Structures are given as C-alpha cells and as structure tokens.
Amino acid sequence: TFDVEETLELTNSIELTTFDFTAENYSITKAIDDALGCLLTITAEYEDGSSDVFYIRVVDMTCEEFFDWLEE
C-alpha cells in the first residue's frame, strides 16, 4: 500500500534537513503521467523565502487515479 504521509516526509540529503510535507509549506506544482505511473513535482517554500523542489514517482497509478485516491 501507499502511505502518503511516510512518502511525503522526505530528507534533503544536501542540507541534511528533514522536511515535513504534512505542513502547509508545500505544493504539487506539476503532475505528469508516464510509462511507470505519475511523476509529481513538489515545491516546498520556507519562511526565509527560499524553496526546494522534490520529485516523487507514484508507480502503477495515473496522476488522476492518485489524486482521486488522495481525496478518498
């Protein structure tokens, strides 16, 4: 099964900082279907005005199926 909270808590290995994507400082800025599933582009914005971009691949689901699943 796909655990959204576990999957969206990512570690930025460059700055060795853990970002909690359950907070309201992130947005999904792009979602693209490809042969493997759905590739999400997530932008996290911080209080100091900086931001980071992360990519998450949801396998065996289209983006539409993924967003429908999130709304359940």
C-alpha positions as MATLAB code, in Angstrom:
seq = 'TFDVEETLELTNSIELTTFDFTAENYSITKAIDDALGCLLTITAEYEDGSSDVFYIRVVDMTCEEFFDWLEE';
ca = [
       0.000    0.000    0.000;
       0.992    3.619   -0.499;
       1.486    5.622    2.717;
       1.130    9.281    1.756;
       2.489   10.724    5.000;
       5.506    8.408    5.032;
       6.223    9.035    1.368;
       5.883   12.811    1.590;
       8.285   13.120    4.533;
      11.485   13.393    2.526;
      15.061   14.019    3.548;
      17.061   16.594    1.643;
      20.457   14.875    1.640;
      22.290   18.012    0.523;
      21.379   20.055    3.598;
      20.744   17.019    5.834;
      17.453   18.506    6.896;
      14.176   16.604    7.167;
      11.173   18.370    5.663;
       7.686   17.539    6.891;
       5.362   17.773    3.913;
       2.282   17.424    6.112;
       2.793   21.128    6.904;
       1.307   23.795    4.650;
       4.582   24.974    3.125;
       4.435   22.759    0.048;
       2.512   22.485   -3.176;
       2.374   19.992   -6.016;
       3.444   22.184   -8.919;
       3.351   19.582  -11.700;
       1.991   16.079  -12.269;
       2.958   14.149  -15.400;
       1.790   10.689  -16.459;
       4.467    8.448  -17.943;
       5.020    4.750  -18.628;
       5.777    3.983  -14.956;
       2.961    5.957  -13.347;
       2.736    9.563  -12.179;
       5.710   11.871  -11.589;
       4.924   14.631   -9.081;
       6.953   17.818   -8.776;
       6.639   19.233   -5.261;
       7.859   22.696   -4.278;
       8.497   23.448   -0.612;
       8.688   27.102    0.425;
      10.288   28.235    3.679;
       9.827   31.238    5.957;
      13.113   32.778    4.794;
      11.804   32.892    1.211;
      13.934   30.016   -0.064;
      12.479   26.911   -1.665;
      13.359   23.355   -2.681;
      11.954   21.114   -5.401;
      11.411   17.383   -4.879;
      10.182   14.653   -7.204;
       8.038   11.689   -6.208;
       7.091    8.905   -8.590;
       3.811    7.129   -7.864;
       4.102    3.798   -9.668;
       1.243    1.828  -11.224;
      -1.197    4.765  -10.967;
      -2.071    7.593  -13.289;
      -1.992   11.073  -11.800;
      -5.792   11.198  -11.969;
      -6.049    7.898  -10.056;
      -3.562    9.184   -7.461;
      -5.460   12.431   -6.817;
      -8.775   10.549   -6.694;
      -7.200    8.186   -4.143;
      -5.963   11.129   -2.034;
      -9.481   12.560   -1.872;
     -10.994    9.317   -0.520;
];
